[in-house]
Amino acid sequence: MKRNLFLLGNGGRESALCYKLNRDGALVYSYNPNPTIASYSIKSPEFSKDSFYSDLSKFVEEKDIRMVVIGPEKYLDEGATDFLESKGIKVFGPSKEAAKIETDKSFAKELMNRYNIPTARYEISESLEKSIELKRFFNFPFVMKVSGLASGKGALIIKNDDDFEKALDDIYRKNVFKDAAKRVVFEEFLYGDETSLFILTDGEKFLLLPPAQDHKKAFDNEKGPNTGGMGSYAPCNLLNKKLIDKSVEKIVEPILYALRKEEKTFKGLLYAGLMVNDGEIFVVEFNSRFGDPETQSIIPLIDSSLYDIMVEISNGDLKTQNLKINDLYSTTVVLAAEGYPLDYKKGIRFTIEENIFDQNTILFHASSKEISTNFFENTGGRILNLTSFDTSLEKSIKRVYSNIEKLKIEGTFYRHDIGKKGIQYEKI
């Protein structure tokens, strides 16, 4: 049978997936690819906005493509899996109902509550009046999260009355989050260290990828606004074997069971954002797809064929029992446009010299397009991701920063402290 797939999505995460799937010997087809994806795939023709999924399904059938791999959550929320599967096409990615574990945070909290999965105390608001009323049940700091998708920017930490007023203003008066804020989750603030666990699953059987840690704040030392992620590293030793076993028992197995029980069997990659405090683990959030930029850090650690595992999951029967993970450490740094994540600089044009990075470093284009040979322009805030891997975390951090210095691109910035927390965990 053909080793091929269609990859839906064109960011840094999909660049890393495309790179790995290509190395697994699969022929990748892509839609509107960024420069990295374009170099490892065959570009499909344009699909009409009005009939996008119909056009996609026809193309998949014409080319005899074995499965569609869905990267971004927006496609899952639009019901891409449901539509494609109704046409007899295999998909790696959950149904619209199962993806609600990410796309509807109030649903996720209520599900965790019903099945006794550890998470922060919460309340749900559906109006400005209710939000004003709920404030008295929470001490500062607390968290307000819009229930729908907000590109990783919908969690607001409320430290004082001014923060609360600004949140009310953004959510209700300025309508910054639009439909994503129809329901708002109020949460008790969790103290501790955050990490992410990634679960490849057919809904019942599962494999764990190495845990990773994302860096959400825009600037060094966790300053500035929340972003989609400014860098990451893996594995994150905050989750030792004992804590991973505890996560499986208290979180992974119960949530997969809960989704099956609610007739929302989850098939794809389930991402658990966790808070660890004094040996206890709580769920901060679930996502229904690979993390970005954590995927860019995890991919160099996987020796097994990710393609074969994805095929098994798309068939609803995960047969692989052991995932081969190497002993390397990997660090990813995001190069972003000045002003990101707010009003970021547009029209940044740049070149990248060939062969400037060492062999243990991979450049993943994220939000960029190639205008002419080796001449690029940004198409979004997070422009490039650089990933380096080595025999220790410290070495991988040193390596990625010595390589990113070679990128002289005006109008951009990056954090200088990615992975430093991880070195502290190793010393504990």
N, C-alpha and C positions, 0 to 999 in steps of 0.2 A: 504493500500500500504506500502511496505517496507520503513523503515527510514534508508536509507543507501546512501553512496556516495563514489567516488574515489577521493582522494586528490593527486594532482600532485604537487610535490615540496618537498624539505626536509631541509629547513632552519629554522631559528628562527621564522619567520612569520608563516610558515606552522605548526610549533609546537604549536603556540598559537591558530591557527584556529582548529587544530586537538583536542586540549584540550577542546575548547568551543563546537565544534560539538559533541564530545563525551558526554559532559555534557547535551547537548540538546537531548540526547537519540538516536543519530544516530550511526549506525555501519559504521566505517570508514575503507576503504581499502587504502593502500599506496604502493608506489614504492620506493625501496631503502631508507627506512626511517632512520632518525637519532634516537638516543635513546628515546627522548620524544615521537616522533610520533609512534615509535615501541610499546611503552607502552600503547598507546590509539587506536591502529589500528591492522588490519590484513594485513600482508605483502603479496604483489602479487609476482608471480614468476618473474624471469628476463625476460625482453623484448629485442629482438634483436635491435641493433642500426639501422640497415638497414630497419627494419619494425616496428619501435617503436609504431607508432600510430595505425597501423593495429593490432598489438599484444594487445595493450591497448583496442581497441574497441572490439576485440574478448573476452577478459577477462571480460569487462563490460557487454557484452551480456550474457555470460555464467553464471555470478553470479547475473544477473537481478538487476544491480546497477542503481539507479534512476537518478543520475547525476554525472558529473565530475566537480570538483572545481579546477580551475587552479590558482596556487600561483604565480610563477615567470613569468616575462615579456617575457623571452626567448621563452617559449612555445607559448605565444600569437603571438609573432613575426614570429614563424615558421608555424602559421596557424592551431594550434591544434584545436581551436574551430570550424573552418570551416570544417576540416576533420571529426571530431567526429559528428558534426551536420548533415553532409552529410550521415552519417551512422544511423541517427535517434536517436542519443544519446543527451540528454539534457546536457547543459554546463553552468556553472557559470563562465563567462569570455567573453570579447568581441571578435569579429571577428578580423582577421589580419588587415583589412581596418580600423576598429574603433580604434584598438590599436595603429594606427599611431599617435594618439594624444600624445603618449609617445615615440614610437619607431622612429619617424621622427620629430625632433624638428622644422625643417624648415616648414614642413606641419602645425604643431600646431601654429606657429607664423603667418603664412599666413591666417589660418582659423580665428584666433582671430582678425586679422586686418580686414578681410572681414566682420565680424559680430560685430565689434566695442566692443570687449571685452578688458577691460583695461590691458595692458601689456607694458613692456619697449620698447622704440624705438629700431628698429633692422635693420640689413642688412644681406644678405646671400652671402657667398663666396663659389666658387667651385674650387678655385685654389690658389696656393701660391701667384701668381702675384696679383690676386684680393684681397687677404687678406692684402697684403702690401699696396695696393691702398686704402682699406677701413679704414685703421687706422686713416687717417687724418680727418675722419668724426666723430671721437669719442674722447672725453677728458678722461684722466686718472682719476679715474679707470674706466675701462669698462670690459665687460665679453665676452669671446669667448667660445662657446659651440659646441662640435661636435654634429652633427644632429642625429646620431644613438645611439644605446645602449652602455653605457660605465660603467656599474655597479655603477652608482652614482658618477663617478670620471671624467666625461667629461666636467665639467664647470670650466674654468680657469679664475681667476680674474687677470686682467692685470693692474698693478699699475704703471709701468714704462717701459722704452725701453728694459731693460734686461728681464723683464717678457714676453714682446712681442716676443723677439728673441727666448726665451726658448720655448714659445708656438708654434712658427713657426717650430722650430727644432723638437719638439715632434710630432706635427701633420703631417708635410710634409716630413721632412728629415728622421726622425727615424721611422715614420709610427707607432707610439705607439698605436694609436686608430684604425688602420687598416680601414676596410670598414665603420666604424661608422663615420669617418671624411671625407667622400666623399663631404659632404656639411658642412660648418661651419657657425654658427649663431653668428654674432657680436651684442652685446646688450649694451645699455646704462646701467650703474650701478644703481640699485635701492637701495635707503637708507631706513632704517626702520627695523622692526622686522618681522621675517619669522614665519609662522605657516602653518598648513596643515588642510584641510577640506576633509572629506571622505564621498562620496555620493554613497549609494546603489541604483541602478537604473535599470529599465527595458528599459531605453531609453527615457521615457517620465515622468512617475511618479518616485518619488525618496524619500528616507529617508536620513537624515543627522546623521552621527555618531558624537560623541564629537570631537571637534577640538583637535589636538595634536601639540606638538613642538618637532622636531628632533634636535639633536646636531651633525652636520656634521664633524666638525674638530676633528682630532685625539686626541688632548691634551686639558687640562684645559684652560679656558679663551680664547677659540676659536683660539688656536695656532695649527700649524702643517698642514699637507696636508688634503684635503677632503677625507672622507671615505664614506662607505655605510650608516653610522650612528652609533654613539657611545652611544646613549641613547635617551630617550624621556620621555615625561610625558603627561598626559591627565586628565581632560580637560585643555586646554590652555585658560586662561581667557583674553588673549589679544583679542580674538574674543568674544566680548559681544553680547547680543541679537541684538542690533542695527546693529552691523557690520555683524553678521550672516545674518540678513535680507537683508542687502545691498549686501552681497556676492551672495545670492540666486537670487536677482533681476538683478545684473550686470554681474554675472559670471555663476552660475549653470544653470539657465533656458536658457540663451542665448547659452551656449556651447552644451547643450543637443539638443536644437533646431537646431543649426548649423550642428551637426553630423547627425541628422535625414534628414535635408534638402539636405545634401551632400550624402545621401544614405549610411551612415556609422552609423546606429543606435547603440548606446552603451548600452551593456547589461552586468552588472557586478558591479565592484567597481571602481568608478572614483575618483582619488585623485587629489585635487587641491592644489598645493604649492603656498601660497599667501604671499605677502609683504604688511604689514600695516604701513602706515606713515601718521600721523596727520589726522586720520579719513578716509583716502583714501586707497583703496585696489587695488592691481595689481597682475596679475598672473605671477608667476616666471616660473612655469612649470605645466604640467598635467602628471599624471601617470595613467596607465590603470589597476592597481591592488592595493592590499593592501600594505601599506608602511611597511618597515622593518627598524627600530624596533617599529614604532608607533603602529602597530597592537598588539604587546605584551603589550602595555600600555592601549589600548582601550578595549581589550577583557574582562578584569575584570569588566568593567563598564556596560556591556550589560546584562540586565536581560531577554530581549525577546529571543525567539528561533531564532538564526542566521540561523540554518538549514532551518526552514520553510520559512524564507525570501529568502534564496538562491534558494530554490525550485521554489518559485513564480517567481523570476527573470529568472531562467533558462527556465521557461515556457513562458517568455515574458509578464507576467501579474502580476505586483507587487500589491497585494491586501491589504497587511498590511498598515494601515494608521498611526499607532503610534508605535514608538520604545520605549520600556521601558528601560530607562537609570537610574542607581542608583545614589546616591549622593556622591559616593566615588571619591577619587583622586588616581592616579596610576603613579608610576615612574619605568622606566626600565633602567638598566645599562648593557652595553655590556662589557663582559670580552674578550679581544682580545689578539692575539699572539704578542709578542714583534716584532717590525718592521712593523706591519700592519699600513697603507695599502700598503706599498711598499714590500720589500723583507722580508716577515714575517717568524718567526720561525716555522719549521715543526717538526713533531714527538714529540709533547708535550704530555706526558702520565700522567694521573692523576686519582685519585679516588675521589669520593664524598661520605662522610659519610651519612648514611640514617637518615632521620628525623632531620637534623641539622637546617632547616629553620622553622620559625614560620608559623602559619596557614594562615597568610595574605601575604605570599610570595610564588611565583611560580618560579621554575627553568625551563627554556626552553633551551634545547640543540639546538645549531644552526649548526656550522660546526664541528661536532664530530662524532665518531663512537665508539661502545662498542666492545672492543677486547675480554674481558672475563667478568664475572659477576662483575659489578660495577668498571670496569677498562676501561678507555677511552683514545682515542687519537684524536688530532685535525685533521680535514680534510680541514681546511681553516683558514682565518684570524680572523673572528668573531666567537669565540668558543662557548660561553655560554651567555645567557641573563637572568638576574634576575629581576623579577617584584614584587614590593610590593604595596599594596593598603591600604588606611586608610581614616579617615574622613576629613583630610586636606592635601594639597599638602606638607606642611612642614613635617607633620608626615609620609607621604609616603616616602619622601626623606630620613628622618632619619632611617626609617625602612629598606629600601633597602640597605643603606650603612652599617648598623649594621649586616645585613645578608651576604652581599658580603664579608665582612672581614673574614667570616668563610671558604671561599674558599681559601685555601693555595696552589696555583698552580704556580710552578716556570715557568718563561719564559712568563708571561702574564702581562697585564696592563689594567687599566680602568680609565675613567675620574672621578674626584671627585666633579664635579660641575653640574651634571645633575639636571635640574629642578630649579636651583637657580634663573634664569631669571623669571620663573613663579611666584615666591614669590613676586618679584618686581611688576609684573602686578597686583597682588592682592591688592597691597598697593596704586596703582594709583587712 
